[in-house]
Amino acid sequence: MKYSEFVRWLKQQGVEVTKGKGRHSLKATYNGKTVPIPYHGAKEIGEGVRKTVIKQLGL
């Protein structure tokens, strides 16, 4: 799964995604929990990163 596809999926789940600090960073907020997400567009997202973000957001 690419970073852009993952961000699109998060938005479909009701997660608010905003720009973070830096050029390759986003912030995801869901139920009061905020998690930084690295963002590299068309590159593949690592399975561990994807699972960690989902777990930290409580999805």
PQR file of N, CA, C, O and H, with PARSE charges and radii, in Angstrom:
ATOM      1  N   MET A   1       0.854  -1.168   0.000 -0.4000 1.5000
ATOM      2  CA  MET A   1       0.000   0.000   0.000 -0.0000 2.0000
ATOM      3  C   MET A   1       0.904   1.237   0.000  0.5500 1.7000
ATOM      4  O   MET A   1       1.903   1.288   0.718 -0.5500 1.4000
ATOM      5  N   LYS A   2       0.544   2.215  -0.802 -0.4000 1.5000
ATOM      6  CA  LYS A   2       1.322   3.448  -0.882 -0.0000 2.0000
ATOM      7  C   LYS A   2       0.867   4.418   0.211  0.5500 1.7000
ATOM      8  O   LYS A   2      -0.240   4.303   0.737 -0.5500 1.4000
ATOM      9  H   LYS A   2      -0.267   2.174  -1.385  0.4000 1.0000
ATOM     10  N   TYR A   3       1.733   5.369   0.542 -0.4000 1.5000
ATOM     11  CA  TYR A   3       1.405   6.353   1.571 -0.0000 2.0000
ATOM     12  C   TYR A   3       0.118   7.088   1.225  0.5500 1.7000
ATOM     13  O   TYR A   3      -0.736   7.283   2.090 -0.5500 1.4000
ATOM     14  H   TYR A   3       2.632   5.463   0.115  0.4000 1.0000
ATOM     15  N   SER A   4      -0.028   7.497  -0.034 -0.4000 1.5000
ATOM     16  CA  SER A   4      -1.219   8.246  -0.439 -0.0000 2.0000
ATOM     17  C   SER A   4      -2.485   7.401  -0.292  0.5500 1.7000
ATOM     18  O   SER A   4      -3.532   7.923   0.090 -0.5500 1.4000
ATOM     19  H   SER A   4       0.666   7.339  -0.736  0.4000 1.0000
ATOM     20  N   GLU A   5      -2.401   6.110  -0.590 -0.4000 1.5000
ATOM     21  CA  GLU A   5      -3.552   5.215  -0.425 -0.0000 2.0000
ATOM     22  C   GLU A   5      -3.895   5.053   1.051  0.5500 1.7000
ATOM     23  O   GLU A   5      -5.069   5.003   1.419 -0.5500 1.4000
ATOM     24  H   GLU A   5      -1.551   5.686  -0.901  0.4000 1.0000
ATOM     25  N   PHE A   6      -2.869   4.970   1.897 -0.4000 1.5000
ATOM     26  CA  PHE A   6      -3.092   4.818   3.335 -0.0000 2.0000
ATOM     27  C   PHE A   6      -3.775   6.061   3.908  0.5500 1.7000
ATOM     28  O   PHE A   6      -4.695   5.939   4.717 -0.5500 1.4000
ATOM     29  H   PHE A   6      -1.915   5.010   1.599  0.4000 1.0000
ATOM     30  N   VAL A   7      -3.339   7.244   3.502 -0.4000 1.5000
ATOM     31  CA  VAL A   7      -3.958   8.482   3.978 -0.0000 2.0000
ATOM     32  C   VAL A   7      -5.409   8.550   3.510  0.5500 1.7000
ATOM     33  O   VAL A   7      -6.281   8.972   4.270 -0.5500 1.4000
ATOM     34  H   VAL A   7      -2.592   7.342   2.845  0.4000 1.0000
ATOM     35  N   ARG A   8      -5.679   8.143   2.281 -0.4000 1.5000
ATOM     36  CA  ARG A   8      -7.049   8.117   1.761 -0.0000 2.0000
ATOM     37  C   ARG A   8      -7.907   7.162   2.590  0.5500 1.7000
ATOM     38  O   ARG A   8      -9.054   7.477   2.907 -0.5500 1.4000
ATOM     39  H   ARG A   8      -4.971   7.799   1.664  0.4000 1.0000
ATOM     40  N   TRP A   9      -7.358   5.995   2.944 -0.4000 1.5000
ATOM     41  CA  TRP A   9      -8.087   5.017   3.751 -0.0000 2.0000
ATOM     42  C   TRP A   9      -8.377   5.581   5.141  0.5500 1.7000
ATOM     43  O   TRP A   9      -9.475   5.403   5.667 -0.5500 1.4000
ATOM     44  H   TRP A   9      -6.426   5.739   2.687  0.4000 1.0000
ATOM     45  N   LEU A  10      -7.390   6.263   5.740 -0.4000 1.5000
ATOM     46  CA  LEU A  10      -7.598   6.866   7.058 -0.0000 2.0000
ATOM     47  C   LEU A  10      -8.743   7.872   7.016  0.5500 1.7000
ATOM     48  O   LEU A  10      -9.584   7.891   7.915 -0.5500 1.4000
ATOM     49  H   LEU A  10      -6.497   6.408   5.313  0.4000 1.0000
ATOM     50  N   LYS A  11      -8.783   8.705   5.984 -0.4000 1.5000
ATOM     51  CA  LYS A  11      -9.850   9.700   5.856 -0.0000 2.0000
ATOM     52  C   LYS A  11     -11.213   9.036   5.729  0.5500 1.7000
ATOM     53  O   LYS A  11     -12.201   9.550   6.253 -0.5500 1.4000
ATOM     54  H   LYS A  11      -8.100   8.689   5.253  0.4000 1.0000
ATOM     55  N   GLN A  12     -11.280   7.896   5.039 -0.4000 1.5000
ATOM     56  CA  GLN A  12     -12.542   7.169   4.907 -0.0000 2.0000
ATOM     57  C   GLN A  12     -13.008   6.619   6.252  0.5500 1.7000
ATOM     58  O   GLN A  12     -14.204   6.417   6.458 -0.5500 1.4000
ATOM     59  H   GLN A  12     -10.478   7.478   4.614  0.4000 1.0000
ATOM     60  N   GLN A  13     -12.071   6.376   7.169 -0.4000 1.5000
ATOM     61  CA  GLN A  13     -12.405   5.862   8.491 -0.0000 2.0000
ATOM     62  C   GLN A  13     -12.814   6.980   9.449  0.5500 1.7000
ATOM     63  O   GLN A  13     -13.183   6.706  10.591 -0.5500 1.4000
ATOM     64  H   GLN A  13     -11.098   6.540   7.001  0.4000 1.0000
ATOM     65  N   GLY A  14     -12.755   8.231   9.002 -0.4000 1.5000
ATOM     66  CA  GLY A  14     -13.150   9.363   9.831 -0.0000 2.0000
ATOM     67  C   GLY A  14     -11.995  10.045  10.541  0.5500 1.7000
ATOM     68  O   GLY A  14     -12.215  10.846  11.449 -0.5500 1.4000
ATOM     69  H   GLY A  14     -12.455   8.454   8.074  0.4000 1.0000
ATOM     70  N   VAL A  15     -10.775   9.740  10.143 -0.4000 1.5000
ATOM     71  CA  VAL A  15      -9.591  10.346  10.750 -0.0000 2.0000
ATOM     72  C   VAL A  15      -9.345  11.703  10.099  0.5500 1.7000
ATOM     73  O   VAL A  15      -9.409  11.833   8.877 -0.5500 1.4000
ATOM     74  H   VAL A  15     -10.597   9.089   9.406  0.4000 1.0000
ATOM     75  N   GLU A  16      -9.060  12.718  10.925 -0.4000 1.5000
ATOM     76  CA  GLU A  16      -8.723  14.041  10.410 -0.0000 2.0000
ATOM     77  C   GLU A  16      -7.223  14.079  10.150  0.5500 1.7000
ATOM     78  O   GLU A  16      -6.433  13.886  11.075 -0.5500 1.4000
ATOM     79  H   GLU A  16      -9.008  12.612  11.918  0.4000 1.0000
ATOM     80  N   VAL A  17      -6.822  14.322   8.915 -0.4000 1.5000
ATOM     81  CA  VAL A  17      -5.406  14.346   8.541 -0.0000 2.0000
ATOM     82  C   VAL A  17      -5.027  15.776   8.177  0.5500 1.7000
ATOM     83  O   VAL A  17      -5.631  16.383   7.293 -0.5500 1.4000
ATOM     84  H   VAL A  17      -7.463  14.478   8.164  0.4000 1.0000
ATOM     85  N   THR A  18      -4.006  16.314   8.876 -0.4000 1.5000
ATOM     86  CA  THR A  18      -3.537  17.671   8.626 -0.0000 2.0000
ATOM     87  C   THR A  18      -2.030  17.665   8.425  0.5500 1.7000
ATOM     88  O   THR A  18      -1.357  16.679   8.724 -0.5500 1.4000
ATOM     89  H   THR A  18      -3.515  15.821   9.594  0.4000 1.0000
ATOM     90  N   LYS A  19      -1.506  18.778   7.915 -0.4000 1.5000
ATOM     91  CA  LYS A  19      -0.066  18.897   7.721 -0.0000 2.0000
ATOM     92  C   LYS A  19       0.627  18.987   9.074  0.5500 1.7000
ATOM     93  O   LYS A  19       0.159  19.662   9.991 -0.5500 1.4000
ATOM     94  H   LYS A  19      -2.053  19.579   7.672  0.4000 1.0000
ATOM     95  N   GLY A  20       1.744  18.292   9.174 -0.4000 1.5000
ATOM     96  CA  GLY A  20       2.563  18.376  10.369 -0.0000 2.0000
ATOM     97  C   GLY A  20       3.741  19.287  10.117  0.5500 1.7000
ATOM     98  O   GLY A  20       3.776  20.016   9.125 -0.5500 1.4000
ATOM     99  H   GLY A  20       2.125  17.744   8.429  0.4000 1.0000
ATOM    100  N   LYS A  21       4.704  19.244  11.016 -0.4000 1.5000
ATOM    101  CA  LYS A  21       5.920  20.026  10.814 -0.0000 2.0000
ATOM    102  C   LYS A  21       6.820  19.274   9.851  0.5500 1.7000
ATOM    103  O   LYS A  21       6.938  18.051   9.926 -0.5500 1.4000
ATOM    104  H   LYS A  21       4.676  18.652  11.821  0.4000 1.0000
ATOM    105  N   GLY A  22       7.443  19.994   8.964 -0.4000 1.5000
ATOM    106  CA  GLY A  22       8.343  19.360   8.012 -0.0000 2.0000
ATOM    107  C   GLY A  22       7.656  19.073   6.691  0.5500 1.7000
ATOM    108  O   GLY A  22       6.434  19.169   6.569 -0.5500 1.4000
ATOM    109  H   GLY A  22       7.348  20.987   8.903  0.4000 1.0000
ATOM    110  N   ARG A  23       8.471  18.716   5.703 -0.4000 1.5000
ATOM    111  CA  ARG A  23       7.947  18.495   4.361 -0.0000 2.0000
ATOM    112  C   ARG A  23       7.328  17.124   4.182  0.5500 1.7000
ATOM    113  O   ARG A  23       6.460  16.955   3.326 -0.5500 1.4000
ATOM    114  H   ARG A  23       9.463  18.638   5.803  0.4000 1.0000
ATOM    115  N   HIS A  24       7.743  16.150   4.957 -0.4000 1.5000
ATOM    116  CA  HIS A  24       7.276  14.778   4.761 -0.0000 2.0000
ATOM    117  C   HIS A  24       6.542  14.268   5.991  0.5500 1.7000
ATOM    118  O   HIS A  24       6.739  13.126   6.408 -0.5500 1.4000
ATOM    119  H   HIS A  24       8.448  16.288   5.653  0.4000 1.0000
ATOM    120  N   SER A  25       5.698  15.110   6.573 -0.4000 1.5000
ATOM    121  CA  SER A  25       5.035  14.719   7.809 -0.0000 2.0000
ATOM    122  C   SER A  25       3.577  15.167   7.807  0.5500 1.7000
ATOM    123  O   SER A  25       3.251  16.267   7.360 -0.5500 1.4000
ATOM    124  H   SER A  25       5.538  16.037   6.234  0.4000 1.0000
ATOM    125  N   LEU A  26       2.717  14.304   8.309 -0.4000 1.5000
ATOM    126  CA  LEU A  26       1.302  14.607   8.490 -0.0000 2.0000
ATOM    127  C   LEU A  26       0.927  14.275   9.924  0.5500 1.7000
ATOM    128  O   LEU A  26       1.637  13.535  10.604 -0.5500 1.4000
ATOM    129  H   LEU A  26       2.982  13.411   8.672  0.4000 1.0000
ATOM    130  N   LYS A  27      -0.204  14.832  10.386 -0.4000 1.5000
ATOM    131  CA  LYS A  27      -0.736  14.487  11.696 -0.0000 2.0000
ATOM    132  C   LYS A  27      -2.114  13.888  11.494  0.5500 1.7000
ATOM    133  O   LYS A  27      -2.934  14.426  10.750 -0.5500 1.4000
ATOM    134  H   LYS A  27      -0.781  15.434   9.834  0.4000 1.0000
ATOM    135  N   ALA A  28      -2.363  12.777  12.157 -0.4000 1.5000
ATOM    136  CA  ALA A  28      -3.672  12.139  12.091 -0.0000 2.0000
ATOM    137  C   ALA A  28      -4.319  12.246  13.464  0.5500 1.7000
ATOM    138  O   ALA A  28      -3.698  11.899  14.469 -0.5500 1.4000
ATOM    139  H   ALA A  28      -1.697  12.339  12.761  0.4000 1.0000
ATOM    140  N   THR A  29      -5.568  12.727  13.518 -0.4000 1.5000
ATOM    141  CA  THR A  29      -6.281  12.887  14.779 -0.0000 2.0000
ATOM    142  C   THR A  29      -7.581  12.096  14.716  0.5500 1.7000
ATOM    143  O   THR A  29      -8.356  12.213  13.767 -0.5500 1.4000
ATOM    144  H   THR A  29      -6.072  13.009  12.701  0.4000 1.0000
ATOM    145  N   TYR A  30      -7.803  11.280  15.760 -0.4000 1.5000
ATOM    146  CA  TYR A  30      -9.009  10.455  15.826 -0.0000 2.0000
ATOM    147  C   TYR A  30      -9.357  10.244  17.294  0.5500 1.7000
ATOM    148  O   TYR A  30      -8.528   9.749  18.057 -0.5500 1.4000
ATOM    149  H   TYR A  30      -7.173  11.185  16.532  0.4000 1.0000
ATOM    150  N   ASN A  31     -10.564  10.610  17.699 -0.4000 1.5000
ATOM    151  CA  ASN A  31     -11.030  10.465  19.080 -0.0000 2.0000
ATOM    152  C   ASN A  31     -10.062  11.067  20.089  0.5500 1.7000
ATOM    153  O   ASN A  31      -9.801  10.468  21.132 -0.5500 1.4000
ATOM    154  H   ASN A  31     -11.237  11.013  17.078  0.4000 1.0000
ATOM    155  N   GLY A  32      -9.531  12.244  19.788 -0.4000 1.5000
ATOM    156  CA  GLY A  32      -8.636  12.935  20.703 -0.0000 2.0000
ATOM    157  C   GLY A  32      -7.197  12.455  20.693  0.5500 1.7000
ATOM    158  O   GLY A  32      -6.364  13.011  21.409 -0.5500 1.4000
ATOM    159  H   GLY A  32      -9.744  12.731  18.941  0.4000 1.0000
ATOM    160  N   LYS A  33      -6.883  11.448  19.908 -0.4000 1.5000
ATOM    161  CA  LYS A  33      -5.519  10.926  19.816 -0.0000 2.0000
ATOM    162  C   LYS A  33      -4.872  11.485  18.552  0.5500 1.7000
ATOM    163  O   LYS A  33      -5.457  11.425  17.470 -0.5500 1.4000
ATOM    164  H   LYS A  33      -7.560  10.996  19.326  0.4000 1.0000
ATOM    165  N   THR A  34      -3.660  12.031  18.692 -0.4000 1.5000
ATOM    166  CA  THR A  34      -2.930  12.573  17.550 -0.0000 2.0000
ATOM    167  C   THR A  34      -1.654  11.782  17.347  0.5500 1.7000
ATOM    168  O   THR A  34      -0.893  11.555  18.287 -0.5500 1.4000
ATOM    169  H   THR A  34      -3.185  12.079  19.571  0.4000 1.0000
ATOM    170  N   VAL A  35      -1.426  11.363  16.107 -0.4000 1.5000
ATOM    171  CA  VAL A  35      -0.271  10.532  15.767 -0.0000 2.0000
ATOM    172  C   VAL A  35       0.426  11.148  14.555  0.5500 1.7000
ATOM    173  O   VAL A  35      -0.233  11.474  13.568 -0.5500 1.4000
ATOM    174  H   VAL A  35      -2.044  11.548  15.343  0.4000 1.0000
ATOM    175  N   PRO A  36       1.759  11.313  14.614 -0.5600 1.5000
ATOM    176  CA  PRO A  36       2.469  11.776  13.420  0.2800 2.0000
ATOM    177  C   PRO A  36       2.588  10.646  12.401  0.5500 1.7000
ATOM    178  O   PRO A  36       2.801   9.490  12.765 -0.5500 1.4000
ATOM    179  N   ILE A  37       2.450  10.991  11.130 -0.4000 1.5000
ATOM    180  CA  ILE A  37       2.562  10.000  10.062 -0.0000 2.0000
ATOM    181  C   ILE A  37       3.620  10.479   9.079  0.5500 1.7000
ATOM    182  O   ILE A  37       3.505  11.585   8.552 -0.5500 1.4000
ATOM    183  H   ILE A  37       2.277  11.931  10.835  0.4000 1.0000
ATOM    184  N   PRO A  38       4.651   9.675   8.818 -0.5600 1.5000
ATOM    185  CA  PRO A  38       5.579  10.056   7.758  0.2800 2.0000
ATOM    186  C   PRO A  38       4.832   9.987   6.429  0.5500 1.7000
ATOM    187  O   PRO A  38       3.960   9.136   6.256 -0.5500 1.4000
ATOM    188  N   TYR A  39       5.161  10.864   5.498 -0.4000 1.5000
ATOM    189  CA  TYR A  39       4.449  10.868   4.218 -0.0000 2.0000
ATOM    190  C   TYR A  39       5.438  10.996   3.072  0.5500 1.7000
ATOM    191  O   TYR A  39       6.187  11.970   2.992 -0.5500 1.4000
ATOM    192  H   TYR A  39       5.869  11.555   5.639  0.4000 1.0000
ATOM    193  N   HIS A  40       5.437  10.012   2.188 -0.4000 1.5000
ATOM    194  CA  HIS A  40       6.326  10.019   1.040 -0.0000 2.0000
ATOM    195  C   HIS A  40       5.566   9.689  -0.241  0.5500 1.7000
ATOM    196  O   HIS A  40       6.121   9.066  -1.146 -0.5500 1.4000
ATOM    197  H   HIS A  40       4.828   9.221   2.252  0.4000 1.0000
ATOM    198  N   GLY A  41       4.300  10.102  -0.323 -0.4000 1.5000
ATOM    199  CA  GLY A  41       3.501  10.032  -1.544 -0.0000 2.0000
ATOM    200  C   GLY A  41       3.379   8.672  -2.187  0.5500 1.7000
ATOM    201  O   GLY A  41       2.661   7.804  -1.691 -0.5500 1.4000
ATOM    202  H   GLY A  41       3.849  10.608   0.412  0.4000 1.0000
ATOM    203  N   ALA A  42       4.086   8.483  -3.304 -0.4000 1.5000
ATOM    204  CA  ALA A  42       3.932   7.283  -4.117 -0.0000 2.0000
ATOM    205  C   ALA A  42       4.765   6.097  -3.626  0.5500 1.7000
ATOM    206  O   ALA A  42       4.670   5.008  -4.191 -0.5500 1.4000
ATOM    207  H   ALA A  42       4.668   9.189  -3.707  0.4000 1.0000
ATOM    208  N   LYS A  43       5.577   6.290  -2.589 -0.4000 1.5000
ATOM    209  CA  LYS A  43       6.381   5.178  -2.081 -0.0000 2.0000
ATOM    210  C   LYS A  43       5.516   4.236  -1.250  0.5500 1.7000
ATOM    211  O   LYS A  43       4.475   4.627  -0.721 -0.5500 1.4000
ATOM    212  H   LYS A  43       5.653   7.175  -2.130  0.4000 1.0000
ATOM    213  N   GLU A  44       5.961   3.002  -1.147 -0.4000 1.5000
ATOM    214  CA  GLU A  44       5.250   2.009  -0.347 -0.0000 2.0000
ATOM    215  C   GLU A  44       5.450   2.294   1.144  0.5500 1.7000
ATOM    216  O   GLU A  44       6.552   2.630   1.577 -0.5500 1.4000
ATOM    217  H   GLU A  44       6.806   2.684  -1.576  0.4000 1.0000
ATOM    218  N   ILE A  45       4.382   2.157   1.915 -0.4000 1.5000
ATOM    219  CA  ILE A  45       4.471   2.333   3.362 -0.0000 2.0000
ATOM    220  C   ILE A  45       4.842   0.991   3.983  0.5500 1.7000
ATOM    221  O   ILE A  45       4.339  -0.054   3.570 -0.5500 1.4000
ATOM    222  H   ILE A  45       3.487   1.884   1.563  0.4000 1.0000
ATOM    223  N   GLY A  46       5.710   1.027   4.959 -0.4000 1.5000
ATOM    224  CA  GLY A  46       6.111  -0.201   5.627 -0.0000 2.0000
ATOM    225  C   GLY A  46       4.961  -0.796   6.426  0.5500 1.7000
ATOM    226  O   GLY A  46       4.155  -0.065   7.001 -0.5500 1.4000
ATOM    227  H   GLY A  46       6.119   1.875   5.294  0.4000 1.0000
ATOM    228  N   GLU A  47       4.886  -2.102   6.462 -0.4000 1.5000
ATOM    229  CA  GLU A  47       3.801  -2.783   7.172 -0.0000 2.0000
ATOM    230  C   GLU A  47       3.806  -2.421   8.652  0.5500 1.7000
ATOM    231  O   GLU A  47       2.746  -2.230   9.249 -0.5500 1.4000
ATOM    232  H   GLU A  47       5.541  -2.696   5.996  0.4000 1.0000
ATOM    233  N   GLY A  48       4.985  -2.328   9.243 -0.4000 1.5000
ATOM    234  CA  GLY A  48       5.094  -1.985  10.660 -0.0000 2.0000
ATOM    235  C   GLY A  48       4.601  -0.580  10.953  0.5500 1.7000
ATOM    236  O   GLY A  48       3.936  -0.352  11.963 -0.5500 1.4000
ATOM    237  H   GLY A  48       5.846  -2.483   8.759  0.4000 1.0000
ATOM    238  N   VAL A  49       4.922   0.364  10.080 -0.4000 1.5000
ATOM    239  CA  VAL A  49       4.468   1.747  10.252 -0.0000 2.0000
ATOM    240  C   VAL A  49       2.951   1.799  10.160  0.5500 1.7000
ATOM    241  O   VAL A  49       2.294   2.439  10.981 -0.5500 1.4000
ATOM    242  H   VAL A  49       5.463   0.179   9.259  0.4000 1.0000
ATOM    243  N   ARG A  50       2.405   1.131   9.172 -0.4000 1.5000
ATOM    244  CA  ARG A  50       0.946   1.130   8.974 -0.0000 2.0000
ATOM    245  C   ARG A  50       0.227   0.553  10.188  0.5500 1.7000
ATOM    246  O   ARG A  50      -0.740   1.138  10.677 -0.5500 1.4000
ATOM    247  H   ARG A  50       2.938   0.611   8.506  0.4000 1.0000
ATOM    248  N   LYS A  51       0.697  -0.594  10.674 -0.4000 1.5000
ATOM    249  CA  LYS A  51       0.059  -1.237  11.823 -0.0000 2.0000
ATOM    250  C   LYS A  51       0.192  -0.396  13.087  0.5500 1.7000
ATOM    251  O   LYS A  51      -0.736  -0.330  13.892 -0.5500 1.4000
ATOM    252  H   LYS A  51       1.483  -1.069  10.277  0.4000 1.0000
ATOM    253  N   THR A  52       1.345   0.246  13.262 -0.4000 1.5000
ATOM    254  CA  THR A  52       1.566   1.074  14.447 -0.0000 2.0000
ATOM    255  C   THR A  52       0.630   2.275  14.463  0.5500 1.7000
ATOM    256  O   THR A  52       0.057   2.598  15.503 -0.5500 1.4000
ATOM    257  H   THR A  52       2.099   0.192  12.607  0.4000 1.0000
ATOM    258  N   VAL A  53       0.470   2.940  13.323 -0.4000 1.5000
ATOM    259  CA  VAL A  53      -0.422   4.099  13.248 -0.0000 2.0000
ATOM    260  C   VAL A  53      -1.854   3.676  13.549  0.5500 1.7000
ATOM    261  O   VAL A  53      -2.552   4.348  14.308 -0.5500 1.4000
ATOM    262  H   VAL A  53       0.936   2.678  12.478  0.4000 1.0000
ATOM    263  N   ILE A  54      -2.294   2.574  12.964 -0.4000 1.5000
ATOM    264  CA  ILE A  54      -3.658   2.083  13.201 -0.0000 2.0000
ATOM    265  C   ILE A  54      -3.855   1.750  14.678  0.5500 1.7000
ATOM    266  O   ILE A  54      -4.891   2.081  15.255 -0.5500 1.4000
ATOM    267  H   ILE A  54      -1.727   2.028  12.348  0.4000 1.0000
ATOM    268  N   LYS A  55      -2.874   1.103  15.288 -0.4000 1.5000
ATOM    269  CA  LYS A  55      -2.968   0.726  16.700 -0.0000 2.0000
ATOM    270  C   LYS A  55      -2.996   1.963  17.598  0.5500 1.7000
ATOM    271  O   LYS A  55      -3.790   2.028  18.536 -0.5500 1.4000
ATOM    272  H   LYS A  55      -2.032   0.835  14.819  0.4000 1.0000
ATOM    273  N   GLN A  56      -2.133   2.946  17.317 -0.4000 1.5000
ATOM    274  CA  GLN A  56      -2.071   4.143  18.147 -0.0000 2.0000
ATOM    275  C   GLN A  56      -3.347   4.973  18.049  0.5500 1.7000
ATOM    276  O   GLN A  56      -3.737   5.623  19.019 -0.5500 1.4000
ATOM    277  H   GLN A  56      -1.488   2.893  16.555  0.4000 1.0000
ATOM    278  N   LEU A  57      -3.996   4.957  16.894 -0.4000 1.5000
ATOM    279  CA  LEU A  57      -5.248   5.692  16.732 -0.0000 2.0000
ATOM    280  C   LEU A  57      -6.438   4.929  17.308  0.5500 1.7000
ATOM    281  O   LEU A  57      -7.497   5.515  17.532 -0.5500 1.4000
ATOM    282  H   LEU A  57      -3.679   4.429  16.106  0.4000 1.0000
ATOM    283  N   GLY A  58      -6.276   3.651  17.545 -0.4000 1.5000
ATOM    284  CA  GLY A  58      -7.360   2.850  18.099 -0.0000 2.0000
ATOM    285  C   GLY A  58      -8.384   2.426  17.066  0.5500 1.7000
ATOM    286  O   GLY A  58      -9.565   2.286  17.385 -0.5500 1.4000
ATOM    287  H   GLY A  58      -5.415   3.176  17.363  0.4000 1.0000
ATOM    288  N   LEU A  59      -7.949   2.222  15.836 -0.4000 1.5000
ATOM    289  CA  LEU A  59      -8.871   1.782  14.771 -0.0000 2.0000
ATOM    290  C   LEU A  59      -8.954   0.278  14.712  0.5500 1.7000
ATOM    291  O   LEU A  59      -9.679  -0.268  13.880 -0.5500 1.4000
ATOM    292  H   LEU A  59      -6.990   2.336  15.577  0.4000 1.0000
TER
END
